[in-house]
Amino acid sequence: MGQKDSARNQASAGERASVHKLRTRPHAQVLIIGGGINGVGTFRDLALQGVDVALVERGDYCQGASGASSHMIHGGIRYLENGEFRLVQESVVERNRLLRIAPHYVKPLQTTIPIFSTFSGVLAAPLRFLTHKQQGTPTERGAFLIKLGLSMYDFFSRDGGAVPRHQFRGRKRALAELPRLHPGIKYAATYFDASVHNPERLTLDVLQDGEKAGAAGNSDARASNYLSLAAIRDGARPGQTGSTVELRDELTGELFDFSADIIVNTTGAWVDLTNQTMGAPSAFMGGTKGSHIVLDHPELLAACNGREIFFEHTDGRIVLIYPMGDRVLVGTTDVDADMAEDAVCTEAEIDYFFGLIGHVFPDITVDREQIVYTFAGVRPLPRHDATQPGFVSRDYRIERRAGAGPAASDGPGGTGHGAVVLSLVGGKWTTFRALAEHLSNDVLTELGMDRKVSTAKLAIGGGAGFPDSEDGVQRWIKAHMAAGRNADRTAGLLTRYGTRAGEVISFLDGAPDRLLHSTRELSVRELEFMARNEQIGHLVDVLIRRTSLAFRGLVTGELLNEVADILAGPLGWDTATRSSEISHAQEVLKRFHGVQVHSLVS
């Protein structure tokens, strides 16, 4: 079993609550297909406007490209060379905004660019700007171009800026700050962007905001993961408008119909395949694959000195090395993707990453034994034909089709009736809130509704009331400690949930609890809380997307067995299902993340 074929029969304590809500109310004004950050962001926005909205995701939330990001919330300094000034400005504004409305997950990230020349790239840059193609042999940008770019970057940050302006250092001072850098550097430029240390949980927070808006009476918002689009019917259900689709429960194989007036396709790199399933093939997408590795390498971690090292390699690719907790993330590649193949980090890409580490830190050695996790995803980029991957726009657009279904296309013989389909082409993590607002506004126009609520200043999930200083964090931790839960455990809950940890703690304190034997980062009651409240479909969801245990290389056979045992009760797994879940987790970790975990006999 892999991520592309996760359907299985399971003994269940009953139909999943998320699926039950869709089956019992099988019509919505809007159906969103795709549970990455852009689909989930649009779900939240529409729910807050009082729209009857539903969302389905064929895998787990944030499982695809959204979960394979570089964990950066950034303005995109390199987009300036492509002339994408609107995107850079929007990205910088949204970066600053997310630092305010999602402070529990989005943090300032000090970034340093090592520079090896003064004027390199000056002659080629104007041609790259005009043609969006590499001119001649790739060369690293020199200090002049980088200084110009960072000055423009600061200009875009001038209104409502939340981070300091850039600084330039000469060789001597740069090496004093980062002594393990290549001694041949001439300068180092330092500026600030932001990181998101747990994009999967931020996505879940956004989703739960939408669900809570529905529960509060603003809408009837409902969403389910592991629910895929199987087919589209001709026309709507009796007594309903729009179009009817057939949905498949990927955990049980069961099929049911669902209708909607508007369908929003936010399936990322799979947009064209989704449209094909809906009877109207498109050719919007041309995604590129980006891979990353995670290293347990204390020497490299110390060399970064808390900063992201961001630079252009000699082949013209933009790459990064930066610390995340006690691990180091290294990425990324940018190559055309074959949608018929799994997105995985290859041996050649690993060799490439080792080469770029040596380019910046020449006296630090890295080997494969220090890799604890790898991951790759397909960026949802527009079709780009002859344009080189690195020059493809990261901006987004929305494509509208007048009707869904074989008889509803706008082409010859089509009636144009059925659900309006809006397909999202492109999009990046940093701008998800603004993109969702744009897409929601288009939906509201189709529905003849007005916007009621702006999300521009609305805190996301556990970012509401999050302490704004280290002293505040310590006060929060002290206030929420209890017998059997020390400061480290409480701090871990605050890191994982933000201020929503208060709700989790109330649940933990509702009955006797204990930490797991296999990890001190989870307890029995916390796993039960996840099972009840966070739509866990597979054991691997906990390891990769509800916690960062897999990302940090902390999954063991003992952990697999213990977590499976605890989840079996609330999720209704029998002995056979429990065993298949362990096997499934092992296969996903090995096939997609390069992690070999041997289970224990139990």
N, C-alpha and C positions, 0 to 999 in steps of 0.2 A: 504493500500500500504506500503510495506517495501523495504529495500535496495535490497532484492533478487528478487523483483517483482515490478520494478518501471515503467514498460511500461504503457503508457496511450495515449489516443488520445487527441490531443490538437489543438485548432484553432491556426494557425501560420501565421505570416507575410510572410512566404515562407520557403523553405527548409533551414536548418541550413547551414551556409557557410562551416563548417568543413566537413559535410556529402557531400555537393555539390562537393567539391574538390575530394573526393574519387569516387563519382558516375561518374563524368565527365572524370576522368582518372582512370579507374578500373583495372589497372595493375601496379605493382611495382616490382622492383628487390627483395625487402625485405618487408614482412609484419610482424610487431611485434604485437603479441596479448598479451595485458596486460599493463596497464598504471600506475603501481606502479613505485617507484623510479628506479628500475633496468631496466624495460622496457623503461622508459622515458630517462634514462641515455644512453642506447644503441641507441635510436632514435637520440639523439643529436650527439653522436659520429659518427654514420653512415652518418648523414646529412652533417657533417663537412668534411667527406671524399668524398663527391660528389655522394653518393649512392642514388638512387631513392628509398626512404623508406617511408612506411606508418605505422601508429600505430592506433590500435583500443582498446578501453577500455569499458567493458560492463557497468560500473558505472561511477563515476567521477574519475578523476585523484587522486591518493593517497588516495583512499577511503578504501582500504583493510588494509592489514598488514602494509603497508608503513605509513598509517595515524594513526596506533594504536601502534606506537613505544613508547619507554621510553624517547624519545626526547633527546637521548644521541648520541654523536659522540665520540666513545671511542675505545681504543685499545683492550679491553677485557682481563683485568688482570686475570680473572678466567679461561680463555682458556689455560693458561700456565699449569694448573694442568692436563688438558687433553692432554698435549703434542702438542698442535696446535701452534707451534712456528712460522711457516710460516704465519699463519693467524694473529697472534698477531703483527708480524713485519709489515705486509702489513697494518693492521688496524692502527697502530701507525703512519706510514708514511702518510696514507690517512687522518687521523685526523689532523696532522700538515698541510697537504696540503689544506684541506678544511678551516682551520682557515685563510689561505692566499687567497684562490680563492673565498670563499663565506663568507666574514667577516660580511656581513649584517645580516646573519642568524646564523652563527656558531660562538660561543663565548667560551672563556676559562671557564672551570667549576672547581672551587676548590672543592675537594672531601675529606671527612674525614671518616675513618674507625674506629669506636669504638672497642677496643679490651679488652676482659675480662680475658685472660689467656696468659701465656708465651709459653708453649709447646704443647697446645692442638692440636690434629690432626696430630702430627708428625709421629706417627706409622702408621696411616691409609693412609696418603697421598701417599706413594709409591705404595700401592695396588690400590688406586683410579687411579693413573697415568697409571698403567699397565692394569687394567681391565675396566676402565671407568664405574665403579659401586661403589655405596656407600658401604663401609665396616663397618658393625656393625651399632650401633646407631649413627645418625648424631651428630656431635659436631662442634662447631664454631672453626675456625682456630685461633691458637694462634699467638702471636707476632713473633715468630721465622719464621713460614711459611709465614706470611704476609710480613715481612721484606725481606725474600728471594724473594718472588714474585715481590715486588716493585723494588728491586734492578735489577732484570731481566727486568722489565718493563722499567726502566730508561735506561738500556743498549740498548734496542730496539729503544729508542728515541734519541740516542746519535747523529745521523746524521740528521741535519736539524731540530733539536728539536725546538719547538715553545712554550714549557711550562717548568716551573721550575721542578727540581727533587723533589722527595718525602722527607718528613720530619717525624721524629718520636717524639712524645711528651709523657712524663710521665703523670701520673694521675693528679698531681697538676696543671701542666701547661695546660693540655687538658681541665680540668674543668674551668680554668680561661678564656680560649677562648670560651668554649661552656658550660656554667654553668648549663644548664638544662639537660645535658647528665646524664645517669645512674651513680650514685656515686660509683658503684661497678667496674667501668672500671679500667684497669691497665695501658693502653696506648691508644693513638690515633695516627693513621698514616694519614698524609695528602699528597695528590698528586693532579695533575691536569689532567683532561680529557677535554672534550668539550661538549657543549649542542647545540641543534638546536631548537630554540624557536618556529619556525613555519615550520615544515617539509612539510606541504601542499604547502606553497607558494614557498619553495625552489624547490619542484618538478615542480611546474608551471614555475618557472624561467628556469629550465633545459629544459622543453618542448619548451618554447618560444625561447630559444637559437637555438634549432633544427629547428623550423619553420622559424626563421630569416635567418639561414644558407641557407635554401632552397630558400627563397625569394631573397637572395643575389646572387643566381645563382650557389651556390655550389652543390645543389641537387634539387629535387622536393619533399622535405619533406612535408608530410601532416599527420594530426592526428585528431582523433575525439573521444570524450568520448561518453558514452551512445550508444555504437555501439558494439554489441556482435556477437560472432561466432555462427551461427545457425546450419550449416551443412557444409559438404565438398562434392564437386562434384567429379565425376570420370574424372580426367585429367584436362587440362587447357582450357581456353577459346579459340575459334577458332583463329588461328594466333598467339597464345601466348604459351610460355613455362611454366613449373611449374605446379601448381595446382590451382583450383578454389574453393573458399569458398563462402558460402552464409552468408551475414551479415544482422543483424536485427537492425534497428533503435529502440532503447528502448523507445524513446519518442513518436514515431508515430506508431510503429509496422510494418513499411514498410521494405521489404526485397529487397536486390540486390546482385549481384555477384561481386566478386573481385578476381583477380588472382595474384600470386606472384611466383617468382623462388625459393625463400627461405622463410620459415616461422619460426619465432623465438617465442617460447612459453615462456613468462615471466609472467605467471598467478599465480605465487607463490604457495600457498598451493593447488590451483586448477589445477596444471599442468597435473595431471593424468586425470582429468575430461575433460580438453581441448583436450588432446591427444585422449581420447575416442571419443569425438565429431568428431575428424579428422580421425576416423576409425582405430586407432592403439593404443589400450589401453596400459597403462604403469602402473608400480607400484613403482614409484620413491619416492613418498612423504610420510611423516609421521609427519605432523605439530603438534605443541603444542600451546595451547592457553595461551596468556599472558594478564592479566587484570590490570587496573589501576583505581585509583580514584583521583579526584581533589577536594581539600578542600579550603574553605574560612575560614581560621583559623589564625588570626593575632598572637596568642600566639605561635603556632607551627612555623609560618613563622619567628618570631623573634628568636626562639630557634635555628633555623638552621643557623642564622647569615650569610646568603648569601651563605652557602655551601650545597652541596649535602652530605647527610649522606648515606653511602654505606656500607653494611655489610652482613654477613651471619647469617641468623636466626638460631635458635636452631634446626630446621628441615633440615638444610643443604641448603635451598634455598637462593639465592642472592637477596637482596631486596634493595630498595632505597627510600629515602625521600628527596625531594629537592624543593627549591623555584623557581617558574616561575612567575616573576612579583610580583603581590600581591596574588598569589595563591600558594598552595603547592601540588606537584604531588607525589603520593605514589604508588609504584608498586614493583615488578610485580610477577605474578604467572607463573608457568611453568608446565602445565598439558596436557596430551594427548587430542587432539581435536577430536570431532565427527563432520565430515564435513557435516553431515545431519542436524546439529543444528546451530542456530545463535550463533555467538561469542558474548557473553554478560558477563558482570561482575555480578557474583552471590552474594547472601546474604552471603554465606559461605566465599567467597573471601573477602568481606567487613569486616567480623568479623576477618579474618586472618590479614588484613591490620591494623585494630585497635589494634590487639594483638602485632604486630611488632612495632607499634609506642610506645606502652607502654613499650616494651622491651628496647627501647633506651631512651625514654623520659618518665620515670615512673610517673612523677607528672603532666603530661599534659593529660587532658581528651579530647576525641573526640567522637562525636555522629553523627548520620546520617543526622541531620539537617544541618551540616556543609559541607556535600557533595554537590557540585554544578554540577558535571559532572562525569560520569564513561565511560570507553571505554575498548574494548577488541579486539584482533586480533589473527589470526592464523599464527604463524611463519612458513615460507616456509622451514621447515627442511627436510632432507632426511629420508626415511623410516629407523626406528631404532629397530624394533622388540623388543627384551628384554632389550635393553639399556635404562636406566632411562633417562627421558626428560632432566634433567640438565646436562647430560654427552653427549648428542647428538652434533655432530660437527656443528658449525656455519659457516663452510667453504662452498664453492660452487663448483659445477662441471657442465659441459655442456654435455648433452647426444645428440648424433647425430643419426638421422634416415634417410635413403637414399631417401625416398619418402613419400609424404602425400597422403592419400586417400585409400579407400578399396582395390583398385587394385594395389597400389604402395608400399605395405609393403615389408619388407625384409624377411618375413616369408614364409612358404610354399605357393606356388602359386602366390607370389607377384612378380611384375615386377621390383621394385626398381625405377621406373620412377616417375615423379611428383616432387613436390617441396621438397627440402631437409628441414628437420625439426630439429631445434636445441632447445632442452628443457633445461631451466635453473633450476637446482636443488639446493636449498639453497640460500645463500646470505644474507647480512646484510646491514643496512643503511650506516654504516661508510665506507664500501668499494665499494659503488655503482660506483664511477668513475673508479676505477681499474677493477672492474667486467665488466663494460660496455666496457672498452678498450679490455679486454680479449675476450668477446663475439663478439665485432665488428671485431677483428682480425680474428676470426674463420669465420665470414661471408665474410670478404674480401678475405680470402683464397679460399672459395667456389666460389666467383665471379671472381677470378683471378686478383684482384686489389691490389694496394699497399696503405698503409697508407699515407695520405697527411699532416695531422695535428695531433699533440699531444694535449690532453686536460689536461695534467699534470700541466701546469702553466696558463691555460686559465681561466680567471675570469668567474664566473657564473652570468649571469643576472645582477641584481642590485648590485653585488659585485664589478663590474668594477668601479674603481675610488672612492670606498667608503672611507670616511674619516678614517684615521688611528689613530686618537686621539680624545679625548672628545672636545678639542678646535676646531679640524677640523669639528666635528659634529655640534658644535654650529655655526661655520661660514657658513656651508651649510644651516642650518636652517634659519639663518638671511638673507642669500642671496635669499631664496625662499619664504619668507613671502610676503604677499600682503594684501591689504585692505580686511577685512573680514576673513582672515586666520592668526590666531595668532601663536605663537611659539609652543604651545602644539599641535595644529592641524598639523602643518608642521612637527613636530617631529614624530607624529603618522604616517604620510605618509612615511617618511624616514624609519621608523621601518618596515612598512608593505611591501614596495616595494624596499628598498635599493635605489640606485641612479636612478633606473627606476622611482622613484617618480617624477623626473623632467618631464618625458613624461606625467605622470598623471596630474601634476600641469598645464601643458600647455593645457590639455583638460579641466580641471576645469575652467581655466581662459578664455575659449573660449565662454562662455555664462554665464548668471546669474546663481548663485548657492546658495544653503542654506544647512545648517546642518539639519539632521533629528530631529524631535521632540523627538523621542524615544531613541536616542543615540547621543552623541556629537562626536562619532568616525567615522561617515559616513555622506556623503552629497548626495544630489540627483544626482549631476553630477558624483560623483565617482561610484555610483551604475550603472549609464548609461555606464561609461567607462568599468566596469566589464562585463556588458551585451554584449558590443560590442567586447571586446578583450579577454575575459577569459573563453569562452565556458561554460557559466552557463546553466545548464539543468533544475535544480530544485531550488526552494527557499532555501532549506536546504543547498545547495552548498555554498551560501554566508555566512550562519551562522556558518558552521563547517570548511570549507576549504578555503574560500577567506578571511575570518576574523577569529579571535579567540573569537568571542562573545559567542558562545555556550560553548567553553572550559572553559571560565571564569564565566559561569553561568549568563550571562547578557541578555539572550533572554526572552522577555516579549511578552504578547499578542499584545500590542501596536506596538512593533517592527515587529512582524510577519505581521501585517496588513499594516504597512507603507512601509516596504520593498517590499511586494507583489504588492502594488499599484504602486510603482515606476518602478518595473521590468516589469509590465504588458505591458507597452508601447513598449519598445525596443524588448521584447521577444514575442510580439503578443499574449498575454494571454487574452482571453475573461473573462467574469465574472465567468463562471463555472470553468474555468481552474484556475483562481486566487484562488477561494475557495478550489479547490482540492489541490493546492500547499500548502496552509496553513494547511490543514488536513494532508497532507503527511509529512510536516515538524514536526507537533506535534507528529505524530506516530513514525517517525524515532528517534526523541529526547527521547521519552518515552521508546520505545522498545529497543533501542541500547545504550542509554546513561543515562537512569534513570532520565530524566528531564521531569517534568510535566509542560506544558505551556498551559494556558487557553487563547483562542483567544477572541477578542472582537467582539461584534456584529457590523457589518458595512455594 
